[in-house]
Amino acid sequence: MRITYEWRGEVDNSALNELHAEGFGHPVGQVDWAARLQRHSLGWVCAWEAGRLVGFVNVAWDGGAHAFLLDAVVAERCRSNGVGSALVGAAAEGCRAAGCEWLHADFEERLRTFYFEACGFRETAAGLIAL
């Protein structure tokens, strides 16, 4: 499996809608990801295998020191092969290059080992309000 990673690369809306639906268990949407990312993101990372999108992570930011991971997803057939941690690593490098000092992620408890052990995050206190 040869995977390539691309920071702020071209986004295929159809491919990303399909991958997002597979990863998050919802019907395939019609989101204009390219427009959304250009408007709201510091960057994003796409993982490609033989021209097929197999991973994605979005990086939002505050315009300064803080960046935030969103929508991290890997195609089911590519999971547990280091694709997710490589996506996060590429996102972290893109954030460093942009001058960010912190990369934040929130996640479900079942993903704790991935974020702390595979990606190097450390535990911090945080809060959340459901809107």
SEVEXFI-283266 format. One record per residue (C-alpha): residue number from 1; residue in three letters; chain; y, x, z. Coordinates in steps of 0.02 Angstrom, whole numbers. Example, Ala and Ser with C-alpha at 12.3 -4.5 7.8 and 13.67 -1.06 7.14 Angstrom:
// SEVEXFI-283266
   n res chain  north   east     up
   1 Ala     A   -225    615    390
   2 Ser     A    -53    684    357
// end
This chain:
// SEVEXFI-283266
   n res chain  north   east     up
   1 Met     A      0      0      0
   2 Arg     A    163     84    -59
   3 Ile     A    313     -4     17
   4 Thr     A    493     41    -23
   5 Tyr     A    640     -8     88
   6 Glu     A    813    -46     24
   7 Trp     A    973    -63    127
   8 Arg     A   1093   -194     53
   9 Gly     A    990   -212   -104
  10 Glu     A    983   -355   -227
  11 Val     A    922   -517   -150
  12 Asp     A    809   -637   -244
  13 Asn     A    847   -805   -164
  14 Ser     A    682   -884   -218
  15 Ala     A    576   -740   -154
  16 Leu     A    670   -733     12
  17 Asn     A    659   -922     35
  18 Glu     A    470   -912      8
  19 Leu     A    449   -763    126
  20 His     A    557   -846    260
  21 Ala     A    456  -1007    248
  22 Glu     A    292   -911    264
  23 Gly     A    353   -809    411
  24 Phe     A    437   -947    509
  25 Gly     A    320  -1090    465
  26 His     A    437  -1212    379
  27 Pro     A    449  -1284    203
  28 Val     A    525  -1174     68
  29 Gly     A    713  -1199     72
  30 Gln     A    851  -1178    -56
  31 Val     A    962  -1059     43
  32 Asp     A   1083   -953    -58
  33 Trp     A   1039   -795     39
  34 Ala     A   1138   -680    -75
  35 Ala     A   1300   -773    -41
  36 Arg     A   1263   -792    146
  37 Leu     A   1226   -607    167
  38 Gln     A   1379   -551     70
  39 Arg     A   1490   -664    178
  40 His     A   1418   -633    351
  41 Ser     A   1314   -475    361
  42 Leu     A   1341   -291    390
  43 Gly     A   1183   -265    291
  44 Trp     A   1002   -311    267
  45 Val     A    842   -223    224
  46 Cys     A    715   -281     96
  47 Ala     A    538   -212     90
  48 Trp     A    459   -211    -83
  49 Glu     A    281   -184   -140
  50 Ala     A    255   -174   -328
  51 Gly     A    413   -277   -359
  52 Arg     A    364   -410   -233
  53 Leu     A    468   -447    -77
  54 Val     A    354   -418     74
  55 Gly     A    482   -395    214
  56 Phe     A    661   -431    261
  57 Val     A    783   -413    406
  58 Asn     A    965   -464    413
  59 Val     A   1097   -371    515
  60 Ala     A   1248   -469    575
  61 Trp     A   1388   -381    670
  62 Asp     A   1549   -400    765
  63 Gly     A   1648   -287    648
  64 Gly     A   1641   -145    773
  65 Ala     A   1509    -68    885
  66 His     A   1380   -208    896
  67 Ala     A   1251   -260    766
  68 Phe     A   1120   -396    783
  69 Leu     A    950   -415    700
  70 Leu     A    913   -585    626
  71 Asp     A    774   -661    521
  72 Ala     A    653   -515    534
  73 Val     A    500   -565    433
  74 Val     A    350   -480    353
  75 Ala     A    226   -561    233
  76 Glu     A     67   -605    324
  77 Arg     A    -41   -492    216
  78 Cys     A     69   -341    262
  79 Arg     A     80   -367    450
  80 Ser     A     14   -238    573
  81 Asn     A     40    -98    446
  82 Gly     A    208    -33    507
  83 Val     A    314   -132    385
  84 Gly     A    410   -223    522
  85 Ser     A    451    -67    621
  86 Ala     A    503     21    460
  87 Leu     A    619   -125    420
  88 Val     A    698   -112    592
  89 Gly     A    711     77    575
  90 Ala     A    800     62    409
  91 Ala     A    916    -69    483
  92 Ala     A    955     45    630
  93 Glu     A    997    187    512
  94 Gly     A   1111     74    410
  95 Cys     A   1199     22    571
  96 Arg     A   1221    203    627
  97 Ala     A   1294    248    458
  98 Ala     A   1418    104    476
  99 Gly     A   1476    171    645
 100 Cys     A   1389     44    756
 101 Glu     A   1339     99    931
 102 Trp     A   1220    -40    980
 103 Leu     A   1084   -140    892
 104 His     A   1035   -302    979
 105 Ala     A    881   -411    952
 106 Asp     A    821   -568   1036
 107 Phe     A    642   -621   1011
 108 Glu     A    501   -730   1071
 109 Glu     A    395   -663   1214
 110 Arg     A    245   -640   1097
 111 Leu     A    346   -507   1002
 112 Arg     A    393   -406   1156
 113 Thr     A    269   -265   1120
 114 Phe     A    329   -251    940
 115 Tyr     A    513   -234    985
 116 Phe     A    491   -123   1138
 117 Glu     A    346    -12   1087
 118 Ala     A    349     -8    896
 119 Cys     A    537    -15    873
 120 Gly     A    606     72   1027
 121 Phe     A    714    -65   1100
 122 Arg     A    740    -66   1287
 123 Glu     A    753   -214   1401
 124 Thr     A    926   -277   1449
 125 Ala     A    994   -431   1536
 126 Ala     A   1055   -562   1413
 127 Gly     A   1095   -745   1407
 128 Leu     A   1076   -887   1283
 129 Ile     A   1146  -1061   1264
 130 Ala     A   1052  -1182   1151
 131 Leu     A   1180  -1276   1046
// end
